Structure formats: structure tokens, C-alpha cells
Amino acid sequence: MKIYCAFLLIATLGILSTDAQGQDTSADGFLARSHRSPSGETMPYRLFVPPGYDAGKKYPLILWLHNALARGSDNLLQISGTDYAGTHLWTTPEAQAKFPAFVLAPQVSDTKAWARPHADTPPVSIRLALEILGTVEKEYAIDPDRIYIAGQSMGGEGVWAALVARPLQFAAAIVLCGYGEPWMIDRIAKTPVWVFQGAKDDIVTVEHAREWITSLRKAGGAPKYTEYPGIGHQVWDKAFAEPDLLRWLAAQRRATVK
């Protein structure tokens, strides 16, 4: 529970992102929607559609899994506050000019998590997120070879769970201060991934992160790993300011299955 509750200590920080005039900018370009599964569960989500979308072209998509602080049902927290950088890096005019991509951001209820309990079946929250992804793929011209997944903290755990559930679907992943379980390693090692970690993180320890990266490499993976000296759990501002991050992600394509 530690990893899920720690951010409650900073809940008094600004939840919404605003511009210089004090206007909320979190939802700029993000459509508000809700998904209802065949089994009756519901999950709200936001979807950014590239400006000038052309159904005759194929577009990449980034599935974003938020951290614990963004849980709820308002359908806004997952693209604002501490999750603003992870969702909006890709939606700026500059980024869209180079990499016109969809951004999909579902929201977990405040009683759920992305990846707990760890088990050899997809957690309910991950199953719903993947159902939403499937719905978006049917509605829009999404390139199946350029679907990416990213998440931080609790969402980082969710990334590993999603890679286990759909090991052949994602072209690449970005994980900030999140970890999985040893049994997952062989299933996920070959997916290109960039992992970010604070050396002073007291929630997801740097020792755990280093062991995880070592295990991925031993299993045949080639993960990128960036560790920030002197930084604790909140690595997102640094990670999403990395100048090569967008270029690295845009260069990834799903491996051809033979």
C-alpha cells in the first residue's frame, strides 16, 4: 500500500494545471468519455485526437496509466496535476508537428489500482484499459505497429501488467518509478522500454529498480535506464523534459512476429 498512499501527503499541491491567466488547461484537446464493459464495469477516460485528424492515415497512440493521486471518477485528475507532464508532452503543437499521436488516458476509481494484486491474469483495471484501447482502435485509424504505453508510480506497475497481458501489442513502453514481479520478466523483457528512477526514492527504492533492470537484461532485453541522483519519487518533471524522449518513442515500431 505504501506506493499507492505516498502521494496523499502532497494532495494539497495544485491538482489542475493552469496558464498565465489562471485558466485550466488540463483538458485542452482531450475528449471526455466513459467506457462500459460487457460485464458491466465502467471506466472514464480522456482521449486526445490529433488536430487535423485524417482517417486516411495511420496514427500512433500513447496509452497513459496515471499514478495513485489521480484515482477517482472526475475524469480529469489523470491528465492534470502530477500527471500533466506525462499526458501533455505529446499534445503540444511542437510535438504534434513532429509526432501526431493520439493520447489515451483512462482513470482508475479511488478503490482500485492498475496492477494489484499481482497475478497471472490481467487485473480488472488493466483489462478495462485494454478494452478502451480496442474501442479507440475501431473508431480511429490507429497504427497497430505504433501503440505505446507509459505510466508513473502506480501506473508504472500497470505498464508491466499490461505488457504481460498483451506482450505482442505495444511497440515500446516508458516507466517512471514503478516495478513488477520477477515472474513477469521473461514475458516482457523484449519490449523496448525506457525506465526512469530517482536515486533517493523511498517508495520504489533505487536498489529495486537496479535489480529489475539487471533482470530484464539477463532475460535478453535492452532497457534504457535513467537514474537521477538526489531525486526522490517525483521524477516526472525531469523525465518528461528529456530532449530525446519523444524522438526515442517515435522511432520505435512493434517487432515483426515470425
C-alpha positions in Angstrom: 0.0 0.0 0.0 2.9 2.3 0.5 3.4 3.0 -3.2 -0.3 3.9 -3.5 -0.6 6.2 -0.5 2.5 8.2 -0.5 1.2 10.9 -2.8 -1.6 11.7 -0.4 1.0 13.6 1.5 1.2 16.1 -1.4 -2.6 16.2 -2.1 -2.7 19.9 -1.1 -0.5 20.8 -4.1 -2.2 22.1 -7.2 -4.3 19.4 -8.9 -5.1 21.3 -12.1 -2.6 22.9 -14.4 -3.3 26.5 -15.4 -2.0 29.0 -17.8 -0.8 32.5 -17.0 -4.4 33.8 -17.0 -5.4 31.2 -14.4 -7.4 29.1 -16.9 -7.4 25.4 -16.5 -5.5 23.9 -19.4 -5.5 20.2 -18.4 -8.3 19.1 -20.7 -7.2 21.1 -23.8 -7.9 18.9 -26.7 -8.8 15.9 -24.5 -12.3 14.5 -25.1 -14.2 13.2 -22.1 -15.6 9.7 -22.4 -16.7 6.7 -20.5 -16.4 3.0 -21.2 -18.8 0.3 -20.1 -17.6 -3.3 -20.4 -19.7 -6.2 -21.4 -19.6 -7.4 -17.8 -20.9 -4.1 -16.5 -17.8 -2.3 -15.2 -17.3 1.3 -16.1 -14.2 3.4 -16.5 -13.9 7.1 -17.5 -11.2 8.1 -19.9 -9.8 11.1 -21.8 -8.8 10.9 -25.5 -6.6 13.4 -27.3 -7.2 13.3 -31.1 -4.5 14.9 -33.3 -5.6 18.2 -34.8 -6.4 17.7 -38.5 -7.0 14.0 -38.0 -7.3 12.3 -41.4 -8.9 8.8 -41.4 -6.9 8.0 -44.5 -3.7 8.0 -42.5 -2.5 5.7 -39.6 -1.6 7.4 -36.3 0.4 6.3 -33.3 -1.2 6.2 -29.9 0.1 6.5 -26.4 -1.8 4.8 -23.6 -1.1 6.6 -20.3 -1.5 5.0 -16.9 -1.7 7.6 -14.1 -0.4 7.5 -10.5 -2.3 6.9 -7.3 -3.0 10.5 -6.7 -5.1 10.7 -9.9 -7.6 7.9 -8.9 -11.2 8.9 -8.8 -14.2 9.5 -11.1 -13.9 13.1 -12.1 -12.2 12.2 -15.5 -9.7 15.0 -15.1 -7.1 14.1 -12.4 -5.4 11.6 -14.7 -4.4 14.4 -17.2 -3.7 17.1 -14.6 -1.6 17.8 -11.5 1.3 15.3 -11.2 0.1 13.5 -14.4 0.1 16.7 -16.5 3.6 16.2 -17.9 3.1 12.6 -18.9 -0.1 13.3 -20.8 0.7 16.7 -22.3 4.3 16.3 -23.6 2.8 14.6 -26.7 0.0 17.1 -27.3 1.9 20.4 -27.7 1.8 21.9 -31.2 5.5 21.3 -31.5 5.2 17.6 -30.6 2.2 17.1 -32.8 4.0 18.7 -35.7 6.8 16.0 -35.4 4.7 13.1 -34.0 1.0 13.5 -34.5 -0.3 11.0 -32.0 -3.4 10.1 -30.0 -3.1 10.1 -26.2 -5.5 7.8 -24.3 -5.8 8.3 -20.5 -8.2 6.1 -18.6 -8.9 6.7 -14.9 -9.0 4.1 -12.1 -11.6 4.5 -9.3 -10.4 5.5 -5.9 -10.8 2.0 -4.6 -8.8 0.3 -7.4 -5.3 0.1 -8.7 -3.7 -0.7 -12.0 -1.8 -3.8 -11.2 -2.7 -5.2 -7.8 -3.0 -8.0 -6.9 -0.1 -9.2 -9.0 -1.4 -12.4 -10.6 -1.1 -14.4 -13.7 -4.2 -12.9 -15.1 -4.9 -9.2 -16.2 -6.1 -7.1 -13.3 -9.6 -5.7 -13.8 -8.3 -2.1 -14.3 -5.8 -3.2 -16.9 -8.5 -5.3 -18.7 -10.8 -2.3 -18.9 -8.0 0.0 -20.1 -7.2 -2.5 -22.9 -10.9 -2.7 -23.8 -10.9 1.1 -24.2 -7.8 0.8 -26.3 -9.6 -1.7 -28.5 -12.6 0.6 -28.8 -10.4 3.5 -29.9 -8.7 1.3 -32.4 -12.0 0.5 -34.0 -13.2 4.1 -34.1 -10.0 5.8 -35.4 -7.2 4.9 -37.8 -4.6 3.7 -35.3 -1.3 2.2 -36.5 -1.1 -1.2 -34.8 2.7 -1.1 -35.0 2.9 2.2 -33.2 0.9 1.7 -30.0 2.9 2.7 -26.9 2.3 2.6 -23.2 3.6 4.8 -20.4 2.9 5.3 -16.7 4.3 6.5 -13.4 4.4 5.1 -9.9 1.2 3.0 -9.6 0.9 3.5 -13.4 4.4 2.2 -13.8 3.3 -1.0 -12.2 0.4 -1.0 -14.5 2.6 -0.8 -17.6 4.4 -4.1 -16.6 1.0 -5.7 -16.0 -0.3 -4.5 -19.4 2.9 -5.8 -21.2 2.3 -9.2 -19.6 -1.4 -9.2 -20.7 -0.5 -8.1 -24.2 3.1 -8.9 -24.8 2.9 -8.5 -28.6 0.8 -5.4 -28.8 3.0 -2.5 -27.6 5.9 -1.1 -29.7 7.6 0.4 -26.6 7.0 1.5 -23.0 8.0 4.3 -20.7 8.0 3.6 -16.9 8.7 6.0 -14.1 9.3 4.7 -10.6 7.3 1.5 -11.0 8.1 -2.1 -10.8 6.7 -5.6 -11.4 7.2 -9.1 -10.2 10.0 -11.5 -11.0 7.7 -13.9 -12.8 6.9 -11.2 -15.4 10.4 -10.8 -16.6 10.6 -13.4 -19.4 7.3 -12.2 -20.9 8.2 -8.5 -21.1 12.0 -8.4 -21.5 12.0 -8.0 -25.3 9.7 -4.9 -25.4 11.8 -1.7 -25.8 11.4 0.3 -22.6 12.9 3.4 -21.0 12.8 3.4 -17.2 13.3 6.5 -15.0 14.2 6.3 -11.4 15.2 8.7 -8.6 18.2 7.6 -6.6 16.7 8.9 -3.4 13.2 7.4 -3.9 12.0 6.0 -0.6 8.8 4.4 -2.2 10.3 2.5 -5.1 13.9 2.1 -4.0 16.8 2.5 -6.4 18.1 -0.9 -5.4 14.9 -2.5 -6.5 14.9 -0.6 -9.8 18.5 -1.6 -10.5 17.7 -5.3 -9.8 14.7 -5.0 -12.1 16.8 -3.6 -15.0 19.5 -6.2 -14.4 16.9 -9.0 -14.6 15.5 -7.6 -17.9 18.9 -7.5 -19.4 19.7 -11.0 -18.3 16.5 -12.2 -19.9 17.6 -10.7 -23.3 16.1 -7.3 -23.0 17.8 -4.0 -23.7 16.1 -1.4 -21.5 17.2 2.2 -21.4 17.7 3.3 -17.8 18.0 6.8 -16.5 18.7 7.4 -12.8 18.6 10.9 -11.3 21.0 11.5 -8.4 19.5 13.3 -5.4 15.9 13.0 -6.7 13.1 11.1 -4.8 9.9 9.6 -6.2 8.8 12.7 -8.2 10.9 12.1 -11.3 8.3 13.0 -13.9 9.3 16.6 -14.4 12.8 15.6 -15.3 11.8 12.5 -17.2 9.4 14.3 -19.5 11.8 17.1 -20.1 14.4 14.7 -21.5 15.2 16.1 -25.0 15.5 12.6 -26.6 12.3 11.1 -25.1 9.9 12.0 -27.9 12.4 11.2 -30.6 13.2 7.8 -29.0 9.5 6.8 -28.7 8.6 7.9 -32.2 11.4 5.7 -33.6 10.0 2.5 -32.0 8.0 0.1 -34.1 6.3 -3.2 -33.0 8.6 -6.1 -33.7 7.5 -8.4 -36.5 6.3 -11.7 -35.2 7.7 -14.6 -37.2 
